[in-house]
Amino acid sequence: MSKVRVCVIGAAGRMGRRLVALIMESNDLELSGAIEAAGNPLLGSDAGSVAGVAAANVQISDDLDAALANSDAVINFSTAGVVDATRKCLANNCSCVIGTTALNDAEKAELAAMAKVGKIVFAPNYSVGVNLLFHLSGMVAKLLSDYDVEIVEMHHNQKKDAPSGTAERLGEVVAAAREQLYKEVVKHGREGVVGARTASEIGMHAVRGGDVVGDHTVIFATGGERVELTHKASSRDTFAKGALRAVRFLQTASAGRLYDMQDVLGLR
């Protein structure tokens, strides 16, 4: 059986480098392209060497069209131009795994529309453990429907967006389980005399420091007790391996709707 040819967008970033390395180590995947933005100082460098592994004989390039001509799938963890890149990928019959956070509602809607005719997995977090946390948080939110809910996330000091896409997704899962709209009940931090906490709100708190890969905790609290669900990531490999699992899932999936990791893991 031939290998799945995978192009990585954002190949010189932290996640991109681990994706390149793990693709090269796999038995069923082949690195077919490594894309970075124009002007990146690593353009022209060997993607494997940049990732700290053996030479891949694939140069980091800003020419997405050329890479797509020889690819079956694309993994995109970049921070800009996601919708346009996805449109190009689908036009070249490439399946797409997208891990970019901080997309707005209009961009998410465009991805959902494109997924009706192309194969896309879009998730805020590709960790198997985090996706189990999503699943469990929804279950607990239903069972403890009268408990206060607070979500706390911590990441490294270079993370640009807050709260994390994973924390937002946790909030959405909890809100949906309680038949609420996340944007109507979320409270981002607290400062000054804000009054007593309302029963319906979901507190959201972002912490930044050091080299933390990603910690997320959902707190369910009531008089006399609290339940905390926590996931802590110590390596980006957990996310990269999940993304590769999504690539494999899309090889046999059908277009028609926007998939996420709950679909990939069979939790839906």
N, C-alpha and C positions, 0 to 999 in steps of 0.2 A: 504494500500500500504506500502511495506516495506521501511525502510529508506535506503538512499544511504550511504554506508560505505566508509569513507574518511580517508586516511592516509596523514599526513602532514610531509613533509621533511623539516628540519630546524625548528623544533617545538619549540626550546628554544630561537630562535631569536626574534627580535622585532615584525616582521610580523607573524612569526609562532605562537607566543603566542596569538595574536589577532585572528588568524584563529582558533586555538583550542577553544578559548572562544566562538566565534560566532557559530562554529559547535555545541558546546554543548548547546547553547541557541536555536538552530533551531528546527523545528518540523519535518523536512524531511531528516536531515543528522545525521550521527552517527560517532563519532571519533573511527576509527579502528586501528590507529597506529600513533606513534609520533617518528620521526627519527632524530637523530643527529649523527655527526661524532664520530668515535671512539676516546676516550680520553676526550670527553666533560665532565666537572665536574657534569653536571646535569643528566647524564645517570643513570637510575634506579629511578629517581624521578617521581612522578605522574604528568602527562602532565597538568591536570586541575589545580593542586596546583601551578605549575610553572607559569601558565597563570593568576593566581590570581583569579580563580573562584573555584567552588566546585570540589572535587576530581573526576577525570574522570575514575578511575580504568584502566587507560592505562599508562603504564610506558614508559618513554622516553628510546629509545633503538637504537643501531646501527645495528640491524638485519633487514634490509629492506626486505629480502626474506620472513621472518616469517610474517611481517606485510602485505605484498602483498597477501599472501595466504588467508587473511580474508578481503580484500578490493575490492571496486568497482571502486574507483577513487583515484587519488593522486594529491596533490597540492605541488609543489616544488618551494620554494623561496630560496633555498640554493645557495651557490656560487661555488661549485666544483662538478665534476663528474655528471653533468646534463645529458649528452648524455647516459652514461652507465646506470644511474638510469632510464631514460626513456625507454631504451631497455628492462630492467628488468620488468618495469611496463606493457608494452605492451605484453610481453611474458606471463604475468599473467592475461591478459584480463582486465587490469585496464586502464581507460581513464586518461589522464594527463593534468593538468593545470600548465603551467610553467611561472613563473614570474621572472626568473633569468635574470639580465642584464649582459652586458660585455661578451656575447658569441661571438666568432669569426665567420667569414663567413663559415668556414668548419663545425663548430658545428651547425650553423643554417641550413646548407644544409643537414646535417644528420637528423635533426629533420623533415625537409620537406620530406625527403625520407621515414622516418618511418611513417609519417602521411598518407601515401598512403595506409597503411594497419592497422593503429591504430588511435584512436581518441585523438587528441591533440589540445589544445588551447595554443598558445604561444604569449604573449604580453609583451611589455616593461612596461606597466602601466595598471592596472585593474580598475582604477577609471572611473566611468560613465562620470563624467565631463571632465576628460582629453581626453577620447575617443571622446567626442563631440568636444573638442578643435582640435583634429586631423582632424575631418571631416570639421570643419569650416575653418581651416587653408588651407586645400586644395582648398576649394571653393574661399576663398579670394585671394589666390595666383594666381588663374586663372584670377579673375576679375582685380586685381591690378598687372598685369604681368610686368609692368615697374617700380614698386616701389622697393626700397632697402629693403632687409629682414635681420633682426638681431634676434637671439634667445638668451634669457638670462634665465638661470636656477639657483636656489639656493636650497641647501640642508644642512642638519645638518653637524657638523664638524667631524663626524665619517664615513661619506660615503667614500667608497674606490675608486670608479670609477668616471671618469669625461671625457666628459660630461655625464650626466645621459642618460640612455637608452631612456627615454621619450623625452629628448631634441633631441637626434639623430633621433628618429622616426619623430618628428616634422620636422626636416631638410629633411628627406627622403620624407615626404609627400609634402612639399613645392617644392622640386626639381622635384619630379615626375609630379606635376601639371604644372610645367614649362618646362617639357620634358628635364630635366637635370639629370645628375648622381650626386648624393649627394657627393660622395667622390671626385669628380672633382671640385666642387664649394665651399665646406665648408672651412672656414677660422677660425681656433681656436685662439681666442684672437688676440691682436695686441700689438706689442712692438717695440719701436724704430721708425726710419723713414721708414715706409712701403709704402709710396706713397698714392695716392688717391684710394679710394675704387672703385673696378670695378663694373659694373652694374650687372654682373652675380653671384657674390659671395654671399654666405649665411654666415653671421657672427655667431659664436657660442661662448658663454661665460658661464663659470661655476663659481659660487660663493659658498663658504662654510662658515658656521658659526652657532653657537648656536645649537638649537634643531629644526630647520626648517624641517618640514616633506617633503615639496616639493612645490616649486613655479616655474611656467613656463610662460614665456611671449614671444609671437611672435610679432615683431614690423615690420610694413610695413610703410616705410617713403619715402616721395617725397618732392619736393619743395612746401612749404606752408602748409603741413599737414602730419600727421601720424595716422595710425590706429594700436591699440594694442589689442591683444587678450591674456587674462591672466587667468590662473587657479591657485588657491592657496589651498593647502590641509592643514587642521589643525589637522587631525586625520588619523591614519593608517587604521581605520575602513573602510574608503571609498574604499581603495584598497582591503582589505580583503573581503568586501561584494561583490565587483565585481568578485573576484576569485570564490566565492561560486556560484555566478550567472553563471559563466563559467562551473562549475561542473554540474549544473543542465542542462545547454544547451547541454552538451555532452551526457547526458543520452538518448537523442532522436536524436542526430546528427549521421551522417554516416561517416565512414572513407573515405579517398580519397584525402584530401588536408589538409594543415596546416591552422587551423583557428586562428583568433585573435579576439579582443574584438569588432571590427567593425561587425564581423559576429554575435557575441553573442547579440549585441544590435540592430541588423537588420539595420545597417547604410550602409552596402555595397550595 
